[in-house]
C-alpha cells in the first residue's frame, strides 16, 4: 500500500534521475518514503544502465540499507550484498547487506 501511494511521485523523480550522470545526495520525501540518495543504476559489469534510477531510502531514526530501482528493461543483478524483488512494471525493491 505504501509503495502504491508513493509510486507516482517516485516515478516522476526517477525519470529526472535517468537524465543525470552524477549522484544526488539530497534528501526529499517522495510520497511516503524519504529518499536521500539517487543515481543511475550501475551493474557489476557496466558503469550505468541508460534510463535507470536507483533510489536509496531512509527510515525514521535509522539509516536503512534499502531502496528502489527503476529499470527500463532487464533485471537487476543480485550480489552477495544486495538482493532485489520485483514490485511490478519497471520497479524493484532493493535490500543491502544489513537487512534492515
Secondary structure, DSSP 8 states (H G I E B T S, - for coil): -HHHHHHHHHHHHHHHHTT--S-B---EEETTEEEEEEE----SSSS--TT-EEEEEEETTEEEEEEEEE-SSS-----SS-EEEEEETTEEEEE-TT--
